[in-house]
Amino acid sequence: MKVKLIEILDAMNYTGIGAQFLYHIGTEEIVMLSDKVFGLTRNEKLEKDVRKNPDDYIDLPNEYEIDEIGMMDTYIENFPESELKEELRDTLVGRSPHQKFEEKLKAIELWDDWVQYRAGEYDWIARKWAADNGLTIVE
């Protein structure tokens, strides 16, 4: 069984904003089960097939398994102890941590560094998910 890395990464990026994806073993395709954000109706035919044949599908990593806040925290831990490190930690507390983190990193011109770090983490998660499920990554 094989899967395209770019398709896993695309699904993972979209998962962070509320969609649910599955890998169909028979077709070797990633399918979207639902989308909470854009209000797309659930695919009832797919839902029925998933209930009837659950062993034909593998869940892609969900937003909790991806854990972007944890990823942000790990990114911050790479900084030496400083006022900046504390300011970055503070962005993760309270409401809108993603937005506060992004604004702070852009203000100190580290946004591109974060984007590269995050891409590496997503790549690692995707490859681990594929390996854990016996899938071969196609670049």
Residue pairs with C-beta under 8 A, 6 or more apart in sequence:
1 25
1 28
1 134
1 135
1 136
2 28
2 135
2 136
2 137
2 138
3 23
3 28
3 30
3 130
3 135
3 136
3 137
3 138
4 137
4 138
4 139
5 123
5 126
5 127
5 130
5 137
5 138
5 139
7 30
8 30
8 60
8 126
8 129
8 130
8 137
9 122
9 123
9 126
11 19
11 21
11 30
11 32
11 60
12 60
12 61
12 66
12 122
12 125
12 126
13 122
14 21
14 32
14 35
15 21
15 60
15 61
15 62
15 63
15 66
16 63
16 66
16 68
17 37
18 35
18 36
18 37
18 38
18 63
19 32
19 34
19 35
19 36
19 37
20 32
20 33
20 34
20 35
20 59
20 62
21 30
21 31
21 32
21 33
21 59
21 60
22 30
22 31
22 33
22 50
22 57
22 58
22 59
22 60
23 29
23 30
23 31
23 57
23 58
23 59
23 60
23 133
23 135
24 30
24 31
24 56
24 57
25 55
25 56
25 57
25 58
26 56
30 60
31 43
31 46
32 40
32 43
33 42
33 43
33 46
33 47
33 50
34 40
34 42
34 43
49 56
50 56
50 57
58 133
58 135
60 129
61 125
61 126
61 129
65 125
66 122
66 125
68 98
68 118
69 92
69 97
71 118
71 121
72 92
72 97
72 101
72 114
73 89
73 92
74 121
75 114
75 117
75 118
76 85
76 88
76 89
76 92
79 85
79 88
84 108
87 104
88 101
88 104
88 105
91 97
91 100
91 101
91 103
91 104
92 100
92 101
94 100
101 114
102 111
105 111
105 113
105 114
126 137
127 137
130 136
130 137
